[in-house]
Amino acid sequence: MTQVDVARRSQIASEVQAALDRHQPRKYQVKVDQDAILEEDGWYHVVVQSDNDQRDRDFYDALAEAEEELNDGTRQNQFLLVPAIGD
């Protein structure tokens, strides 16, 4: 895997966050870690976190729905949203 350049990371983070925002859980936010975006074989691996590391059905539903929206076939690359434990 390779780190995506800074300008492209910002663009990817904005695009992924917009998709996540359309599918956010009601009780908390899922956010993109802009510094943790990697690329491998046409896939962007985008690390996401939730407030207080909440992981419930809504969290995984939001990730799945955002991924489905992002991977609609109109983009050159595919997206994989990777949950991570916060600091």
C-alpha positions in Angstrom: 0.0 0.0 0.0 1.1 3.5 -0.7 0.3 6.8 1.0 -1.8 9.1 -1.2 -0.4 12.5 -1.8 -1.7 15.4 0.3 -3.8 17.1 -2.3 -5.5 13.9 -3.4 -6.0 12.8 0.3 -8.0 16.0 0.9 -10.1 15.4 -2.2 -10.8 11.8 -1.2 -11.5 12.7 2.4 -14.1 15.3 1.3 -15.8 12.9 -1.1 -15.9 10.1 1.4 -17.1 12.4 4.3 -19.9 13.7 2.1 -21.1 10.1 1.4 -20.8 9.3 5.1 -22.8 12.4 6.0 -25.7 11.2 3.9 -25.8 8.0 6.0 -24.7 9.1 9.5 -26.0 7.3 12.6 -28.5 9.5 14.6 -26.6 9.4 17.9 -23.0 10.1 16.8 -20.8 11.0 13.9 -18.5 8.8 11.8 -15.5 10.8 10.5 -12.7 10.3 8.0 -9.1 10.4 9.2 -7.6 12.4 6.4 -4.1 11.4 7.3 -4.9 7.7 6.9 -5.8 7.1 3.3 -3.8 4.5 1.4 -4.1 3.2 -2.2 -3.4 -0.3 -3.4 -4.4 -1.9 -6.7 -7.1 0.7 -7.5 -8.6 0.6 -4.0 -8.5 3.5 -1.6 -8.4 2.3 2.0 -9.9 5.1 4.1 -9.8 5.0 7.9 -12.9 6.2 9.7 -13.7 6.7 13.3 -16.7 7.3 15.4 -17.2 9.5 18.5 -16.2 7.5 21.6 -15.4 4.5 19.4 -19.1 3.6 19.2 -19.6 0.4 17.1 -23.2 -0.7 16.6 -25.4 -1.7 13.8 -25.9 2.0 12.7 -22.1 2.4 12.5 -21.7 -0.6 10.2 -24.8 0.3 8.2 -23.4 3.8 7.6 -20.1 2.4 6.3 -21.8 -0.1 4.1 -24.2 2.4 2.6 -21.5 5.0 2.0 -19.3 2.4 0.4 -22.1 1.3 -1.9 -22.7 4.9 -2.9 -19.0 5.5 -3.5 -18.5 2.3 -5.5 -21.3 2.9 -7.9 -19.1 2.2 -10.9 -18.6 5.8 -12.1 -15.2 6.2 -10.5 -11.9 4.9 -11.5 -11.0 3.7 -8.0 -12.9 1.7 -5.5 -13.3 2.6 -1.8 -12.9 0.5 1.3 -13.9 2.3 4.6 -11.8 0.9 7.4 -12.9 1.3 11.0 -10.2 2.3 13.5 -10.1 2.7 17.2 -9.5 6.4 18.2 -6.8 7.7 20.4 
